[in-house]
Amino acid sequence: MDGFTGGFHAGYLWQEGSFVYGIEGDIDYANISGGSNFNYGGFTGHLGMKSDWQGSLRLRGGIAADTWLLYGTAGVAIGHAELTATGGGTSVSDDNTHIGWTVGAGVEKAFTPNLVGRLEARYTDFGSRNYDLGGFGNDVESSWTQTVFSAGLSYKF
């Protein structure tokens, strides 16, 4: 699967000396899709998955130095996906909400007292869910993981 995500994040941070910690959540529009061909008992077709939104709730902790913050983050992730099987002139779909975990690291730079830029890399495992694809046999178990490299701007209140 490949594609892009974009959305909003919000959180709250505390600072004690150079140690910074807090909580953050995000919700993103996603345009991620992929698939592969299959051969199941002599029946051939295509199995495709797409995700249209995802989000997370994470703890953050890091070290501040001047106007820079190096941090790590980890928490729970949630994402919506639709699985479609196509073959023999038939197409069947089912959708599910996946719940998994996410972990990452990043760097932030304060440009002004209120405007902060960030670069972040995060790995997410959305876990497995069963999809009912009707006439294509038994339920299909599907999972997905992703690594996202993101850039963002934050406004501090």
FENBELDA-V165991 format. One record per run of one state. SS is the DSSP state (~ for helix, > for strand, _ for the rest). FROM is the first residue (numbers start at 1). TO is the last residue. Records with the same first field share a line. If there is no record, write none. Layout:
BEGIN
SS: FROM-TO / FROM-TO
END
This chain:
BEGIN
_: 1-1 / 17-18 / 41-42 / 66-67 / 88-89 / 111-114 / 132-133 / 137-139 / 156-157
>: 2-16 / 19-40 / 43-65 / 68-87 / 90-110 / 115-131 / 140-155
~: 134-136
END
